[in-house]
Amino acid sequence: MADRKTNIASKVKSAVENVILDAGYSLWDVAYYKEGPEMILEISIDKKGGISINDCSAVTKLIEPIIDELDPIEESYCLQVASAGMVRPLDKEEHIQLAFDNRLNVNLGLYVAVDGKKEYNGVIDSFDDENITLISDGVTHTFTKKQISKINAEFETEIEEETAEINKEKEDE
């Protein structure tokens, strides 16, 4: 089921990304997941200055016909367009790269305590396919990605503009 959810999110992202970019927003993420009894298709967007309810409504009106035509989901679901928010999960390599490039403060949670702690706050010093190195309180810690239960970063409006520029560069490729 997880692979099917990932495939649906990927198909929807491909179908709606350019329309969202052309409307002046950046696309942070597309997720398809179960919440209670409902299936949710969530589109997280961003723009310089932040996202309002009106922005979410405008993007919903733009992408709903595209998703309806694509018809990637057999069961009933709820489409939600939402702000990516100030605190965001770093679920993808490009998200980690953005946090690294901008020296953002991140909160990293572990499945099992290391040195008596399950949570570390700091700045990403380096990362690769297997590991993330974090500088926390002046101390360098390296964790395997398998040890990490969550990693979030706090974003500000300057970063939102850079996210839009990165998405625009991807569109031009």
Helices and strands as residue ranges (DSSP letters): H 2-22, E 26-35, E 38-46, H 53-70, E 78-83, E 87-89, H 93-101, E 105-114, E 117-127, E 131-136, E 139-144, G 145-147, E 148-154, H 157-172
